[in-house]
Amino acid sequence: MEVNPILNKIICHFLPSAKAVVISPITNGLINSTYSVEAVIETQRKKYILQKINTLVFQKPKAIQSNIVLVSSFLKINNYPHPILELCETSEGENEINFEGDSWRMMAQIENSYTINVVENPEQAFAVGAFFGQFYTFLNGIELNQIQAVLPHFLDTKNRIDAFQLALQSANSDRLIKAQEQIVWMVKHQDLPQKWMQLQQQKELPIRLIHADPKISNVLFDSATNQPKAIIDWDTLMLGTILYDYGDMIRSYTNTKSEDEPDPEGVFNSDVYHELTNGFLSEAGSFLTDIELQYLSYAPQVIVYIQALRFLTDYLNGDIYYQCNYPEQNLNRAKNQINLLQQILKI
């Protein structure tokens, strides 16, 4: 339990009638500072999530809140059958406050739920794939021109490749030598994302509203049934190809190793790959176009290649983006993604 007068002041903006408040930090997030809040309001004990938005990453917090409100309202109107994110408002009707230069928000907590960090079995992969597929099905038809950009260039593949080329030119010799094998492999396979970029440039892939961070820890599971209950962390909602989200699910769900484990042995779970795909298509297959279906299996190859490129680029740049706990962590992350990609290419 955390006793913090600043947090209490912030909470009062959202819950002015709260009589007692218990605040506990949630430490598994990597970007925003997050707290669980229990408050007594009119004799009822209710739970909330309080977050300080990392404006170094998300420079337009108001755009994030706008997107969340828009999507929440759309899902409600269309009778989405699962819990959705509900932002709290201040007495002035605002869903975000600026306190001493920081941006804060509060939302109702989805209770009787839990999160996991690793997919436990193929059956669970099917269920989560279907759950995300249903989420996208209900979002299909939302007015895309109302969605505000929150992370410009996040899905820009050419930008990732250009950054890698610049890193090769500026990296110190020691890191270039240590990463030589991975650099050679990535350069040898540099044609892999070319078709992807062509599809984007020629606007052949439909633009949809996507989650953009569909990792398993962004799914809440029901404490009673152990089934998917809600999709959380809508900060990255953006316009792009749904193939990105599918590819990133394959990338993060099928990897049996920790992110920085360089050992290639048994890194890929093919059963999870197939069941996740089956689950996803069982719901999303009803609206996907022929070209999306045609390039479905290609998407994970590109997404894993680009993630390997990002880790390798950051290693060559001196670890300036991803937090590292030891000097070679980004290089090991790149090795892990290359190992995974080598197995996916065999599918």
Residue pairs with C-beta under 8 A, 6 or more apart in sequence:
1 22
1 23
1 24
2 23
2 24
2 25
2 35
3 23
4 23
6 99
6 100
7 23
7 35
7 50
8 21
8 23
9 99
10 50
10 97
10 99
10 104
11 18
11 21
11 23
11 37
11 39
11 50
11 106
12 18
13 90
13 91
13 97
13 99
14 48
14 50
14 88
14 89
14 90
14 97
14 106
15 21
15 39
15 41
15 48
15 88
15 106
16 91
17 41
17 42
18 39
18 40
18 41
19 39
19 40
19 41
20 39
20 40
21 37
21 38
21 39
21 40
22 37
22 38
22 39
23 35
23 36
23 37
23 50
24 35
24 36
24 37
24 38
25 33
25 34
25 35
25 36
26 34
26 35
26 36
26 49
28 115
28 117
28 217
30 323
31 54
31 57
31 58
31 235
32 51
32 52
32 53
32 54
32 235
33 51
33 52
33 54
34 49
34 50
34 51
35 49
35 50
35 51
36 47
36 48
36 49
36 50
36 109
37 47
37 48
37 49
37 50
37 106
37 109
38 45
38 46
38 47
38 48
39 45
39 46
39 47
39 48
40 46
46 108
47 108
47 109
47 111
48 88
48 106
48 107
48 108
48 109
49 106
49 107
49 108
49 109
50 104
50 105
50 106
51 104
51 105
51 106
51 107
52 102
52 103
52 104
53 61
53 64
53 96
53 102
53 103
53 104
53 105
53 235
55 61
55 102
55 103
57 151
58 64
58 150
58 151
58 235
60 148
60 149
60 150
61 96
61 103
61 105
62 96
63 148
63 149
63 150
64 150
64 234
64 235
64 237
65 87
65 95
65 96
65 105
66 148
67 147
67 148
67 150
67 234
67 237
68 85
68 87
68 234
68 237
69 87
69 95
70 142
70 146
70 147
71 84
71 139
71 142
71 209
71 234
71 237
72 84
72 85
72 86
72 87
74 139
74 142
75 84
75 138
75 139
76 84
78 138
78 141
80 135
80 138
82 131
82 229
82 230
82 231
83 110
83 220
83 229
83 230
84 230
85 107
85 232
85 234
86 107
86 108
87 95
87 105
87 106
87 107
88 95
88 105
88 106
88 107
88 108
89 95
90 97
95 105
96 103
96 104
96 105
97 103
97 104
97 105
98 104
110 220
110 229
110 230
110 232
112 222
112 223
112 224
113 220
113 221
113 222
113 223
113 229
113 230
114 220
114 221
114 223
115 216
115 217
115 219
115 220
115 221
116 216
116 217
116 219
116 221
117 216
117 217
118 216
119 125
119 128
119 216
119 253
119 254
119 269
119 272
119 276
121 272
122 269
122 271
122 272
122 274
122 275
123 275
125 253
125 271
125 272
125 275
125 276
125 279
126 275
126 276
126 278
126 279
126 282
127 227
127 228
127 279
128 216
128 219
128 228
128 249
128 253
128 276
128 279
129 249
129 275
129 276
129 277
129 278
129 279
129 280
129 281
129 282
130 279
130 280
130 282
130 283
131 219
131 228
131 231
131 279
131 283
132 211
132 214
132 219
132 231
132 245
132 249
132 280
132 283
132 284
133 279
133 280
133 281
133 282
133 283
133 284
133 285
134 283
134 284
135 211
135 231
136 208
136 210
136 242
136 245
136 283
136 284
136 287
137 283
137 284
137 286
137 287
139 208
139 209
140 208
140 287
142 209
144 207
144 208
144 209
144 239
147 209
147 237
147 238
147 239
149 238
149 239
150 235
150 236
150 237
150 238
151 212
151 236
151 238
153 159
154 212
154 236
154 238
155 212
155 238
155 240
155 241
155 244
157 193
157 196
157 197
157 200
157 302
157 306
158 197
160 306
160 309
160 310
160 313
161 190
161 193
161 309
163 313
164 186
164 309
164 312
164 313
164 316
167 312
167 313
167 316
167 317
168 176
168 183
168 316
170 316
170 317
171 316
171 317
172 318
175 315
175 316
175 318
175 331
176 183
176 316
178 328
178 331
179 312
179 315
179 316
179 331
179 334
182 308
182 312
182 331
182 334
182 335
182 338
183 312
185 338
186 305
186 308
186 309
186 312
186 338
189 305
192 301
192 302
192 305
193 302
193 305
193 306
195 295
195 298
196 298
196 299
196 302
199 205
199 241
199 291
199 295
200 241
204 291
205 241
205 243
205 291
205 292
205 295
206 241
206 242
206 289
206 292
207 239
207 240
207 241
208 239
208 240
208 241
208 242
209 237
209 238
209 239
210 237
210 238
210 239
210 240
210 241
210 242
210 244
210 245
211 218
211 231
211 234
211 236
211 237
211 245
212 236
212 237
212 238
212 240
212 244
212 245
212 248
213 233
213 235
213 236
213 248
214 231
214 245
214 248
214 249
214 252
215 248
215 252
216 252
216 253
218 231
218 232
218 233
219 228
219 229
219 230
219 231
219 232
220 228
220 229
220 230
220 231
220 232
221 227
221 228
221 229
222 228
222 229
241 292
241 299
242 284
242 288
242 292
243 292
243 295
243 296
243 298
243 299
244 299
244 303
246 277
246 280
246 296
246 299
246 300
247 299
247 300
247 301
247 302
247 303
247 304
248 303
249 276
249 280
250 273
250 276
250 277
250 299
250 300
250 303
250 304
250 344
251 300
251 303
251 304
251 307
251 337
251 340
253 272
253 276
254 268
254 269
254 270
254 272
254 273
254 276
254 340
254 344
255 267
255 268
255 269
255 336
255 340
256 266
256 267
256 268
256 269
257 263
257 266
257 267
257 336
257 339
258 336
259 333
259 336
260 329
260 332
260 333
260 336
261 267
261 332
261 336
262 332
262 335
262 336
262 339
263 339
264 339
264 342
267 336
267 339
267 340
267 343
268 339
268 340
268 343
268 344
270 343
270 347
273 344
273 347
277 296
281 288
285 293
288 296
297 347
300 344
301 341
301 344
301 345
304 337
304 340
304 341
304 344
305 337
305 341
307 337
308 334
308 337
308 338
308 341
309 334
310 321
311 322
311 330
311 331
311 333
311 334
311 337
312 330
312 331
312 334
314 320
314 321
314 322
314 330
315 328
315 330
315 331
315 334
319 327
319 329
319 330
322 329
322 330
322 333
324 330
